[in-house]
Amino acid sequence: MTRIAVYPGSFDPLTRGHLDILQRSVGLFDKVIIGVAVNSNKSLLFSIEERIEFIREATKGWENLEIDTFEGLTVDYCKKRGAKSIIRGLRAVTDFDYEYAISLMNKKLAPEVETIFLMSSNDYSFVSSTIVKEVARHGRDVSAQVPEHVSKALLKKLYHK
């Protein structure tokens, strides 16, 4: 039986923290599907195509990885794809409260799907897409928090419209 997991998110933009969680996940599962959310309640800076390209570029050559998009509930997407696990990264206690509540609802909706929490590495415990965008909007360097191609895209998007 193939162990399939979904790592869902908006990835707007992709950060080194996302990549850290993803890199550890591909070692735990036979296949990891990065599910890029199409309809997110977040205010998005990058298009779905741009976000997918960021991930594709950053994970070039990685094994057992697939990039896909989805709309709706993550558990419904997991069932559709045959995934038994949802991967979620935790940076701090505040993340846990939010993610735990979602995992409880997911368990009610799809008891066969488990949520797997991975703690972020210390180097990325403060990194979030929201913070990265805010720092970049103020002209500060975010190349330590995002891959180089994402940093360049951020600067281009924010300052060369």
Steps between C-alpha positions, in 0.01 A plus 500: 500500500635839398522759779375827351493833683372843403685814604237772445545874504487824310881520471475873429792512480690175553743537792802306618280392793258334255794329330635378834168332585469365147852357491440312824159381377629337182715276720196384696257420219505315169342801333440856614254718312546873546144626483501865403169652610313674220232674705662628813355763731841660510593807299730346241791679336587231243284314252449126526731455199776705662473310829517165321805613304674610823447153645599324178826697478587447869433125491651417162635145510325401823360148504147388596356852477202633307368854474126546454226753567174451681186682606285423798578302812838338539348175630282471190807548282687236705221248446494578127877443474516196730707684762476383861704786649499879507834663576501822699799698621499658845715798587370597842231434758266742322521282187412195707173646632379584150624180335369278780147639458515435125635148554208419733248613240685307228487188719122536531462545124746225399599267788731305271723804432766583761659840548877480546658798674866574434677762709691754297875508529632772731633694202148540360285517813424870441453484122154539352387605154314794654808628682719449192261707285483776761878523535544498120235775463725720712796438274690266731688190390314169544745275315579307820131413540407407140679335208692743277254477209213585737690795645554640149133449413393679819717801417374506142135469605523765771719758328468457122129479439 
